[in-house]
Structure formats: C-alpha cells, structure tokens
C-alpha cells in the first residue's frame, strides 16, 4: 500500500481532492460550511466539524475500525492529510490550510451564482 503522506501534493490540490471527496460523501456540504467561522485547527469549526456529524463522527463513519489498529490509524491520518483536512508535516500552518479551503468554498459559491452562459 502506498504511503499517502510521503507523496503529498501542494495545498490547493489536497484541498481540491478533499472537496471532491466531500461532494460524494456529504452532498450539499458546500452550503453548510460557514467560511467566516472556518478554522482548520478546530475540530468544531473545520470543514468536517461544521457538518451535522462533526469531525469525529464523520471520520468514525468513514473509518470505523481504523482507530483501533495502529497501521490502519496511520492510513486514516494519511487520508486526512492527503485530502487537505489536516496540515502537512512540511511546514504548512493551519492559517494557510484554512485560507485554501475558504478560497475554494467562496470560488465554488461564486461560480454557482454566476449567470449561465447563453
């Protein structure tokens, strides 16, 4: 199994990957998240934390057994990092990660509000 932490892409790509996953796992998530409240360092105010099941509820729903076995827990952590839900170990900070998510959310919302091309 490839190590998802060893091959991290840049922040915007990781956040886009996380958003694509959210589109499938939590349809409509984009309308639930409050970008002004968004703080990726907070389990209550991050993207997952603002959903109805919260950070831990969402992850436990995805990975019910991965918090029990150490190697599987690492796979869960790899998923979280590689999908932009947690900062990388390469000097990234939470403000940068929060800004990337906020930019994506606002851009998507603006695109949905734009009038359709004729």
Residue, then its C-alpha position, 0 to 999 in steps of 0.5 A: x500500500x502506498x504511503x499517502x503522506x510521503x507523496x503529498x501534493x501542494x495545498x490547493x490540490x489536497x484541498x481540491x481532492x478533499x472537496x471532491x471527496x466531500x461532494x460524494x460523501x456529504x452532498x450539499x456540504x458546500x452550503x453548510x460550511x460557514x467560511x467566516x467561522x472556518x478554522x482548520x485547527x478546530x475540530x468544531x469549526x473545520x470543514x468536517x466539524x461544521x457538518x451535522x456529524x462533526x469531525x469525529x463522527x464523520x471520520x468514525x463513519x468513514x473509518x470505523x475500525x481504523x482507530x483501533x489498529x495502529x497501521x490502519x490509524x496511520x492510513x486514516x491520518x494519511x487520508x486526512x492529510x492527503x485530502x487537505x483536512x489536516x496540515x502537512x508535516x512540511x511546514x504548512x500552518x493551519x492559517x494557510x490550510x484554512x485560507x485554501x479551503x475558504x478560497x475554494x468554498x467562496x470560488x465554488x459559491x461564486x461560480x454557482x451564482x454566476x449567470x449561465x452562459x447563453 
